């Protein structure tokens, strides 16, 4: 990832294991946040961990989407037209 970009968004919390799903950065109020493509996260779990689509959705819901880790908690953007 671009070093200059990472410095600009220093303090963002990143979702471990989902680097390929990172689509950009944004702000919630004054806090920088990482933004991930939710469908790519599902695909990563299915390809990397051998989960089926329901297992991937359940894993994301319980372990990732349901976890608030502070003001810089990442955002997961779903394109439900593709789902």
N, C-alpha and C positions, 0 to 999 in steps of 0.2 A: 504494500500500500504506500502511497505517496507520503513521504516523511513530512512535507509541508502541510498537507491536509491533516495528518494525525496531530501535528502540533496545534493546528487551529482548533481542533476538537478535543484537546487534551482534557481528560477527566471523564470522557464518555465511558460508560460500562459496555463492554463487548460481550457477545454471547459466544462462549467457547464452543468450538467445533462447527460453527456456522459461518465461517469467514466467506465462503463462496456465495452465501445468500445476502451479504451486506450490499445494500443498494445506495446508501448515502447517509447523510447526517442532517439533523435538524435541531430545533430548539423547543423545549417546553418551558415557557416563560424565559428565564435567563439561563437555563441549564441545557448544555449540549447533550444530544441523544443520538445513538446509532439507530439506523432504520434498516430492517431486514425484510426480505420478501418471504412471507409466510409459506407460500407454496414451494419455494426452493428449500426451505427448512424441512418441510415434509419429505421432499425428494431426497435430501441428504440422509435423513433417517432411514428411508427405505433402501437406498443404495448402499450406504455405509454400514448400517446396522441390521439390514435384512428384515426390517419391519414391513408389515403390509400397511395399506393406507389407513385403516382404522387404528392400528397400533401407533402409527406415527402421529395421528391426530390426538389420540389419548395422551401420548407422551408429552407432546407440545402443550396441551391444555393443562396437564397436571404439573409438569416440571419446569416449564418455561413461561408460558403466558400467565400462569397463576402466581408467578413469583414477583413480588415487588421488592426491589433491592435498593431503593432510595430514589432521589430526585432524578438521577440520570439513568433510570431503568430504560432499556432499549424498547423501541416500538417495532411491532411486527405487522407489516402491511399486507393484508390479504386481497387478492384479486379474485373475488368470488365468481366472476364471469368465467374464469378458467377452471374453477373447482368443479 
